[in-house]
Amino acid sequence: MEISEKLLCLFSTDVSEEEDRYVIEVPRQEIETGDVDPGDVYRVALISREDEDETDGGSATATAGSVPSEPQPPVDVGETRYVEIEDIGKQGDGIARVERGYVIIVPGADVGDRVKIEVTEVKSNFAVGEIIEETF
């Protein structure tokens, strides 16, 4: 399956029924990181979990301590990367995107900056990087 470079976020969620419509909940962290803004319109792709169900014997319920088979972050703490700042977050930090649209927040960077960073923190949907070289 090909994943668009325009991917803003990726998460697992349930589809719930409310009266005459179905609802997909967006995790709060997607809003807080600035990837998704309430009130804006987005294209949403739904991927079936059937493949996962087949591999675990047909059970759709995760067992205690198991980790869903979601993509892992494409960066690790301590890794260095060369990135270009594409946007500014709501807190004024630079925003770079790498593989699969994964976000790296770079404090002190401005749009258009091309910087070498060291990844200092990694979360499932974003990372934080510290500038170690201003331009490359």
C-alpha angles and dihedrals in degrees: 000000000000118000119209120242086228091068107132100184143350126207142143120248142156125252109231130193121236116178106295099353143056122236133209113197119220114213114248091237090065089059094042093052089053097241093117128034122203111244095027121112120241137182109243127200121198119206119197119240091213092108090054092048091054093051095052097048097270098299114133093189119094115229122234111282095013121127121225113244094251120144113276120236111275092228137059132210109270094024117131121221138179108226140170118224109237102175146003119245125225090264091054096256123136117257123211126178125211133171116354090003092292109169126232115190112213115190114213096023127118132209110283095022114136107206142167110234139185114220108237102172133023126197129172094263105023144015135209121229132191119218111246098166125027101213137009 
